[in-house]
Structures are given as C-alpha cells and as structure tokens.
C-alpha cells in the first residue's frame, strides 16, 4: 500500500510509478481506468463533505464524531468517500502532498480533476447547505435587516449554479462571496456585543468553511486554477474530521471569551480606587461576615437535626443560598467571590497596552485584602457574641466539647486535610463565577431585560411598573444570583454526595471557616479546653484557607481568561515574572492601600 511507504520516500516512489505508467505501452488505457475510478458519483461527496462537519449543530456533530470512533462503517465497494475515510489519513500526508514538485502534480492533475458535472453537483450541495444554515431564524436575527430575502445567502444556490455553467461570470461569484463574508462579519460583531453560544459560533465557522470550499471547487474551471490545493484540503479534511477536540475548542473559545467579558465587567465593581470606596467595601464586607456567622450557626444546627444525606445536602445548600442572596441584596461583599471576577478584569487590562497592568493588579490585591480582613472582623467576633447570648439563655455553649475541639483542630494546616479542602473550595468558587458569566452572556444574547419590559403578557400580569422592576432585576442581579445559587449547592451538596461514595470532602471557605472557628474557640474556652497554641494554629489555618481559596479561584479564572482572549503565552509569562519581582521587592504594596 502506498501509504505504508515512509513519507520521506514517497516522492521518489511516486516518481518511479509515474515514469513506469508513462513508459508503459498501454499508458492511455491506464489513464482511462484511473479517470474512470475517480469519476465515480461518490467523488461528489468527497469534494463537498471531506473535512466539513456533517451536522449543523455542535452537540450533534460531537456525538457523530464520537460514534465514528466506536462504530464500524459499511465500506461500500466503489464508494470513494468511505474508502478514503477508512485509510486513516494523517496531517503528514497532507503536508507531503504540498511538497510534490510541479512535474508530478501536472502528471496527475488531469486524473484527479473533477468533471464539470461533479463540480456543479458539489457546488450546489455546498451552496444549498450554506443557505439552509444562514437563513435559520437565530442567525437572521443577527443581520442588520431581518428581511430574509435580503440575506446574501438567499440567492447563493442559484448564483453558484449559474457561475458553474458560465465560468466567464466568475466575477459575480466573487462579489457574492464578499457580500456573504460581510454578513458573517456583521454577525461576529453582534456576537461580541450581545454574547454568544458555542452552537452559534460553530455555525458561523461552518458557513465560512462552506464558502471556502465553494471557492476552491468553483475555481477549478478558471484557467489559472490549481487542483492540487483542493487535493491537499481534502486529505487534510479526512485527517481531521474525526477529531472531537478540534471542533470543540474552536467553537467554545468565543463562548469562553463572552463569559470572561461578562465576568470581567462584574469584576470592575470589586476594585476600590479611593478611600471612600475602601471604606464602603470594608463596611459591606463586615456585614457579609455578620451574615456568615448566622450561616455557620444554621449549618451546625441542620447537621445535628437532619440525618438523611440527600435532605441534609438540600438543607445545607439552601442555607448557603439564602445567606449569599441576602449579601447580594444588601450589596455586601464576600472576599471569596471576588477573585474570579477580578482576574478577568486584569486580563482585560492586559489587552490594552495603554493600561498599567501592575497598578491594576495592586488595586485588585489591595481591595481583596481589605474585604477579606473585613469579612473576618464581621464573622469571628459576632460568632463569639452569638455564642455568649446562647450561653446566657441556655447555660452552655452552642457546641458541645467534642464539636468545639473538632472545630479548632480541623483547621490545623499540618494535621488535617485543610489545604486540600481549601483548594477544592477555590475550584467551587471558580465554577460559580462561570455560572455567573454564562448567565450574563445568555441574558445579553437574548436581550432578556428588554424582552421582559416589552412583554405584553408580563405587563398584563405585573403592570408596567412591575415589568420594569423585574427587567431591572434581571439586568443587574439575575446573573449574580445564579452564581450564588450554584455556589450554595456546590458547597452544601457536593460534600454530602461524595461522602455517600466514601470520598471525604469538607468545605473550607475562609469566611465560613472563620465564623465556625468563633463558635469553636468560645466553646473550648468555656469548657477549659482552649490552648492558645491551638488557637494560633487554627488562625494560621484560616489564613492559609483564605490564601488558597483566593489563589485557586483567581488562577483558574486567569488561565481561562488568557486562553479565551488569546493573550500570548510569552506576554502572560513576562507579566507573571514582573509580578514576582514586585512582590519580592515590596510585598506590602499588594496589601495596604496607598494614600
């Protein structure tokens, strides 16, 4: 088999085969047999499908590609597409074709060049498919004019057929393709402004690929056409059309960018730039810590009363959700919620060379430090105060001696799983930020706030003012609420569910852990169990939990934002080295606000 020959030796082998055919007495008969083989009706499928997605929707295409790896194909005799697909062609095969000398290309070009009927059929199939996708309702709504007959794709099939039949009118195809490209550029601009979905991006990319393939095939009738380019594209297509990662990465990158952009806009509200903002954020963070002290109280109470695992998971989740939504309603800041949003804001600054990246990072770090300390100031003393009220009312601390001792010892960084649990919790915080960004992107894509305010059904039920209030809430608070709900169920539900499978996992959320420590310290003090060395170790555990919560969430968000925004690896590493030097030179500059 020719493909079994090493790539570096194929050109010489092909040269020998070509020379042998040319010198053979039955040269014309051999050429005729080869042309007849490549004129099979299935050649149309090779030209119009190789390397292009079979489906118009991303999930269906991913499923189809997965099944290609698992299920056998009925290798129909004579079907060129099935034959080439079964050859397991590689990228190296396409690269080899591109290195062939012109003498060999000319010798084989006439055999592989499609007939006019094959060109016509292939171009019509490609154009009809492009028109069908481009005229779908959601893509038409992204057009400047929603009149479907004014779409550049509306007359594409008829024009393509005309140009194939009249090659002298090739200029008309070039004008039509330019108009289709302009329409797709308009869609891309609106996607960047309004938000996107992976499926929408997938179809826009598919349309560009279809237009490109029509260009390659329809150009074969021009005098200066190069059939070898189409051959390389086809081989490259067969080499890549089974890959799942390629189509998934290409389609989700824009969605990730949209999610990051929405998250980054939220992050701008988490950065204090003057003394008044520092004070306001600090006060709000203290109140968030106060709410968390009650969250910890209810967490202990629910765990002692409810013993059914799934019911406990739901109860704990709702406890967190209610607390987080109260913080959002009051405008109070939770330190652990900030890093994912501020990381996207930092990467946004990195895209603008006029912005001072280091100054942006210092503002983020200073605000994070203020809010974290303020959360702890609100959580620990209030937890102790609540415990004192309980002692006055009942005669004993809220926690019994065993729970108080465990509440202190569980935070020891050297003798517990606190470090691992804190990192996992940081991952949960990052996932909740993705939920926030995805929801904001979805609401923007579907102009949900405007749709609610203009909905006759909603206006009839809630009245114009009620509809306006609901629209305002959706526009400003819905995405954040979804993020908090997701975080609540991650913190409350995942540890309980994993415990059913024998996987130990505990929440190590810095503010919640600090509030819990307040109850444990006061109980241990009343029972005479408090060792100040243990208290010091527990507070060091709180510091480590806070650092790992923030660092893990920030790092994951930073990596996602860098990839989504195509920040170069060199630029990213250079910035990280600069940060390292600044931290070593003046670490306090990242913690204490400057006057």
C-alpha positions, 0 to 999 in steps of 0.5 A: 500500500502506498501509504505504508511507504515512509513519507520521506520516500514517497516522492521518489516512489511516486516518481518511479510509478509515474515514469513506469505508467508513462513508459508503459505501452498501454499508458492511455488505457491506464489513464482511462481506468484511473479517470474512470475510478475517480469519476465515480458519483461518490467523488461528489461527496468527497469534494463537498463533505471531506473535512466539513462537519456533517451536522449543523449543530455542535452537540450533534456533530460531537456525538457523530464524531464520537460514534465514528470512533466506536462504530464500524462503517459499511465500506461500500465497494466503489464508494470513494468517500468511505474508502478514503475515510477508512485509510486513516489519513494523517496531517503528514500526508497532507503536508507531503502532498504540498511538497510534490514538485510541479512535474508530478502534480501536472502528471496527475492533475488531469486524473484527479480533476473533477468533471464539470458535472461533479463540480456543479453537483458539489457546488450546489450541495455546498451552496444549498447547505450554506443557505439552509444554515444562514437563513435559520431564524437565530442567525437572521436575527443577527443581520442588520435587516431581518428581511430574509430575502435580503440575506446574501445567502438567499440567492447563493444556490442559484448564483453558484449554479449559474457561475458553474455553467458560465465560468466567464461570470466568475466575477459575480461569484466573487462579489457574492462571496464578499457580500456573504463574508460581510454578513458573517462579519456583521454577525461576529460583531453582534456576537461580541456585543450581545454574547454568544453560544458555542452552537452559534459560533460553530455555525458561523465557522461552518458557513465560512468553511462552506464558502471556502470550499465553494471557492476552491471547487468553483475555481477549478474551471478558471484557467489559472486554477490549481487542483492540487490545493483542493487535493491537499484540503481534502486529505487534510479534511479526512485527517481531521474530521474525526477529531472531537477536540478540534471542533470543540475548542474552536467553537467554545473559545468565543463562548469562553471569551463572552463569559470572561467579558461578562465576568470581567465587567462584574469584576470592575465593581470589586476594585476600590480606587479611593478611600471612600470606596475602601471604606464602603467595601470594608463596611459591606464586607463586615456585614457579609461576615455578620451574615456568615456567622448566622450561616455557620450557626444554621449549618451546625444546627441542620447537621445535628437535626437532619440525618438523611444525606440527600435532605441534609445536602438540600438543607445545607445548600439552601442555607448557603443560598439564602445567606449569599442572596441576602449579601447580594441584596444588601450589596455586601461583599464576600472576599471569596467571590471576588477573585474570579471576577477580578482576574478577568478584569486584569486580563482585560487590562492586559489587552490594552497596552495603554493600561498599567497592568501592575497598578491594576493588579495592586488595586485588585490585591489591595481591595481583596485584602481589605474585604477579606480582613473585613469579612473576618472582623464581621464573622469571628467576633459576632460568632463569639457574641452569638455564642455568649447570648446562647450561653446566657439563655441556655447555660452552655455553649452552642457546641458541645466539647467534642464539636468545639475541639473538632472545630479548632483542630480541623483547621490545623494546616499540618494535621488535617486535610485543610489545604486540600479542602481549601483548594477544592473550595477555590475550584467551587468558587471558580465554577460559580463565577462561570455560572455567573458569566454564562448567565450574563452572556445568555441574558445579553444574547437574548436581550432578556431585560428588554424582552421582559419590559416589552412583554405584553403578557408580563405587563398584563400580569405585573403592570408596567411598573412591575415589568420594569422592576423585574427587567431591572432585576434581571439586568443587574442581579439575575446573573449574580444570583445564579452564581450564588445559587450554584455556589450554595449547592456546590458547597452544601451538596457536593460534600454530602454526595461524595461522602455517600461514595466514601470520598471525604470532602469538607468545605473550607471557605475562609469566611465560613471557616472563620465564623465556625472557628468563633463558635469553636474557640468560645466553646473550648474556652468555656469548657477549659479546653482552649490552648492558645497554641491551638488557637494560633494554629487554627488562625494560621489555618484560616489564613492559609484557607483564605490564601488558597481559596483566593489563589485557586479561584483567581488562577483558574479564572486567569488561565481561562481568561488568557486562553479565551482572549488569546493573550500570548503565552510569552506576554502572560509569562513576562507579566507573571515574572514582573509580578514576582519581582514586585512582590519580592521587592515590596510585598506590602504594596499588594496589601495596604492601600496607598494614600 
